[in-house]
């Protein structure tokens, strides 16, 4: 697992070259954002230990298996660490795939593997240490992003990816089609991508691809491309 540090607080951990998890430094230890694919738990624990701090909490951006795949193993290793996910995607994680009446009635997509781990719900505006929760539905109904209020970093889950350059999750890119193919409702994902761009982040940390510094121009270009695709 490759480790890359960004600024004072963010540690990017990358498996297979394109699947990211993040350790966010706080005064009491690390917040782990996403758990990666199955089989990542031991490497994540080694990474935190090597950096000299414990994992104090785990936040999931959404319920797809490449972000939750090592959740159960990490819970077994760290049974007292809180596990946090949006209340909406907590239902997906628990195996409930029913859509709510007010949601777009289109098929859920992606690897929605169930977990019995005891998660706690997050809502838009909640705080997890220095991170502010930003509801960004579309890729999944309860997808969320996290804004580090100390330095303006946005950890965006799959609202954007940067494989081959920044792209909105619902915008199909042949170089890396998986996020688009796993997106539940592309128009909602596009609206959420606009919301994140309007935050004017100083750094964009995606679930897939490289971390981008000063990402606003690239995010705007990605939005323009996605809007053209939506009109086509």
BELPE-V830144 format. One record per helix or strand of 3 or more residues. SS is the DSSP state (H for helix, E for strand). FROM is the first residue (numbers start at 0). LEN is the number of residues. If there is no record, write none. Layout:
SS,FROM,LEN ; SS,FROM,LEN
This chain:
E,1,5 ; E,9,6 ; E,18,8 ; E,28,5 ; H,40,10 ; E,54,5 ; H,64,4 ; H,70,7 ; E,81,5 ; H,86,7 ; E,118,4 ; E,130,5 ; E,143,5 ; E,152,5 ; H,173,3 ; H,177,4 ; H,185,13 ; E,202,4 ; H,215,16
